[in-house]
């Protein structure tokens, strides 16, 4: 007999986003010092197949508030000859932080690995923090994926952790499919980082080593099933 599944309400989604963020923060070191775009792209890749077709998942950007008017990201992108991170910098887009905006069920949720917030206004929420501002517009998904794969971000984030990060988020997505009634869900998307294998880093080769208990315990910490 199959266990009864729950409806994936916006409240459940909100709590699940906080849960996966907490697990990622526990396992991935220095993520928001060069890896926030990676997190946003991988999570968006899963949410785009998990949520209803009328749900909107956008990659948003936070900048420092210098008192001037910030041009919308979409407008800036149209003027760039490529999606190279250096071109964005030259156009005064510095990606102080990258996060996801999810609009579903009449609610707006802003989320990253550290926090999730309900908000009534897409361009204002607690996720921006003090002396920072949410830049108007958003990064197209394909551009965000391309940016996440570029290596000119803050080097404090050890990119060898990307395979592990991807495993945790894909395992979380499997948990959502197994726990909630999501008849609208499409087949799971292909992983963005196909060659990034989950690995344990020796302490001698990285100061950001994964704890020694091994990969099998990582996604199971919150009851997730390890993805095949």
WOMO-V180990 format. One record per residue. N is the residue number from 1. PHI is phi in whole degrees, -180 to 180 (* if undefined). D_LAST is the distance of its C-alpha to the last C-alpha in Angstrom with 2 decimals. Layout:
<<N | PHI | D_LAST> <N | PHI | D_LAST>>
This chain:
<<1 | * | 23.95> <2 | -74 | 21.49> <3 | -70 | 21.85> <4 | -69 | 23.76> <5 | -96 | 21.96> <6 | -89 | 23.75> <7 | -77 | 25.09> <8 | -86 | 23.62> <9 | -77 | 26.99> <10 | -63 | 27.77> <11 | -66 | 28.38> <12 | -63 | 24.95> <13 | -60 | 23.44> <14 | -58 | 25.77> <15 | -67 | 24.79> <16 | -68 | 21.03> <17 | -65 | 21.71> <18 | -65 | 23.75> <19 | -67 | 21.09> <20 | -68 | 18.34> <21 | -62 | 21.20> <22 | -64 | 22.28> <23 | -67 | 18.95> <24 | -64 | 18.83> <25 | -63 | 22.46> <26 | -70 | 21.89> <27 | -104 | 19.35> <28 | -105 | 20.37> <29 | -92 | 23.92> <30 | 57 | 26.55> <31 | -58 | 24.25> <32 | -86 | 27.28> <33 | -117 | 29.29> <34 | 128 | 27.80> <35 | -124 | 24.28> <36 | -66 | 25.10> <37 | -69 | 24.83> <38 | -63 | 21.34> <39 | -60 | 20.31> <40 | -62 | 22.22> <41 | -67 | 20.78> <42 | -65 | 17.06> <43 | -67 | 17.89> <44 | -61 | 20.14> <45 | -59 | 17.57> <46 | -78 | 15.53> <47 | -65 | 18.81> <48 | -64 | 20.31> <49 | -102 | 18.08> <50 | -89 | 18.13> <51 | -91 | 21.89> <52 | -63 | 24.77> <53 | -65 | 26.20> <54 | -88 | 29.28> <55 | -73 | 27.48> <56 | -117 | 28.08> <57 | -122 | 25.82> <58 | -124 | 27.84> <59 | -94 | 27.60> <60 | -111 | 30.81> <61 | -131 | 32.69> <62 | -108 | 34.94> <63 | -125 | 37.98> <64 | -69 | 40.80> <65 | -87 | 43.71> <66 | -101 | 46.72> <67 | 89 | 48.74> <68 | -91 | 48.56> <69 | -92 | 47.06> <70 | -94 | 43.55> <71 | -73 | 42.98> <72 | -60 | 40.02> <73 | -59 | 36.96> <74 | -62 | 37.01> <75 | -68 | 40.66> <76 | -63 | 40.10> <77 | -60 | 37.26> <78 | -63 | 39.63> <79 | -95 | 41.98> <80 | -86 | 39.55> <81 | -80 | 39.51> <82 | -153 | 35.87> <83 | -95 | 32.94> <84 | -64 | 33.48> <85 | -58 | 33.35> <86 | -63 | 36.82> <87 | -67 | 38.25> <88 | -61 | 37.04> <89 | -59 | 38.71> <90 | -63 | 41.88> <91 | -93 | 41.88> <92 | 66 | 41.85> <93 | -111 | 38.27> <94 | -109 | 36.92> <95 | 51 | 33.65> <96 | -55 | 34.62> <97 | -157 | 31.47> <98 | -121 | 28.83> <99 | -146 | 27.43> <100 | -107 | 26.29> <101 | -112 | 28.66> <102 | -119 | 27.38> <103 | -116 | 30.02> <104 | -157 | 29.24> <105 | 58 | 31.27> <106 | 77 | 34.38> <107 | -119 | 32.95> <108 | -118 | 32.18> <109 | -120 | 29.58> <110 | -106 | 29.49> <111 | -146 | 26.51> <112 | -142 | 25.23> <113 | -71 | 23.43> <114 | -94 | 26.72> <115 | -160 | 28.16> <116 | -135 | 28.22> <117 | -141 | 31.49> <118 | -78 | 32.99> <119 | -146 | 35.72> <120 | -96 | 38.44> <121 | -131 | 38.89> <122 | -59 | 36.31> <123 | -101 | 38.36> <124 | -144 | 39.02> <125 | -170 | 36.92> <126 | -65 | 36.52> <127 | -65 | 33.52> <128 | -71 | 36.09> <129 | 75 | 37.79> <130 | -81 | 41.29> <131 | 61 | 43.02> <132 | -132 | 40.12> <133 | -142 | 39.80> <134 | -79 | 37.16> <135 | -72 | 37.95> <136 | -60 | 38.70> <137 | 83 | 36.34> <138 | -150 | 32.71> <139 | -95 | 30.59> <140 | -57 | 29.20> <141 | -54 | 25.39> <142 | -62 | 25.43> <143 | -67 | 27.92> <144 | -64 | 25.91> <145 | -62 | 22.87> <146 | -61 | 25.38> <147 | -64 | 26.99> <148 | -62 | 23.79> <149 | -86 | 23.29> <150 | -79 | 26.88> <151 | -112 | 27.70> <152 | -95 | 31.11> <153 | -80 | 30.03> <154 | -53 | 31.12> <155 | -79 | 30.10> <156 | -64 | 29.75> <157 | -83 | 26.06> <158 | -80 | 24.25> <159 | -69 | 22.01> <160 | -68 | 19.94> <161 | -83 | 18.29> <162 | -61 | 16.91> <163 | -60 | 13.48> <164 | -68 | 13.29> <165 | -58 | 14.88> <166 | -63 | 12.49> <167 | -63 | 9.46> <168 | -62 | 11.78> <169 | -70 | 12.90> <170 | -68 | 9.78> <171 | -66 | 8.85> <172 | -63 | 12.52> <173 | -63 | 12.46> <174 | -64 | 10.11> <175 | -61 | 12.66> <176 | -62 | 15.44> <177 | -64 | 14.45> <178 | -80 | 14.22> <179 | -95 | 17.41> <180 | -114 | 19.67> <181 | -82 | 21.35> <182 | -127 | 20.55> <183 | -63 | 21.80> <184 | -82 | 22.49> <185 | -62 | 18.93> <186 | -90 | 18.08> <187 | -55 | 14.85> <188 | -60 | 12.48> <189 | -68 | 13.94> <190 | -65 | 12.86> <191 | -62 | 12.20> <192 | -71 | 15.73> <193 | -110 | 15.35> <194 | -69 | 13.55> <195 | -98 | 15.00> <196 | -89 | 14.50> <197 | -90 | 12.38> <198 | -59 | 12.04> <199 | -145 | 15.04> <200 | -92 | 17.68> <201 | -98 | 21.09> <202 | -63 | 24.08> <203 | -61 | 26.84> <204 | -70 | 29.18> <205 | -104 | 27.44> <206 | -155 | 26.62> <207 | -78 | 28.39> <208 | -109 | 25.26> <209 | -70 | 23.22> <210 | -68 | 20.14> <211 | -51 | 21.36> <212 | -75 | 21.19> <213 | -67 | 19.39> <214 | 100 | 16.14> <215 | -64 | 12.78> <216 | -62 | 11.63> <217 | -88 | 14.47> <218 | -66 | 14.12> <219 | -75 | 12.17> <220 | -77 | 13.43> <221 | -59 | 16.90> <222 | -110 | 17.32> <223 | 85 | 15.41> <224 | -78 | 12.16> <225 | -88 | 8.97> <226 | -66 | 6.40> <227 | -70 | 3.78> <228 | -71 | 0.00>>
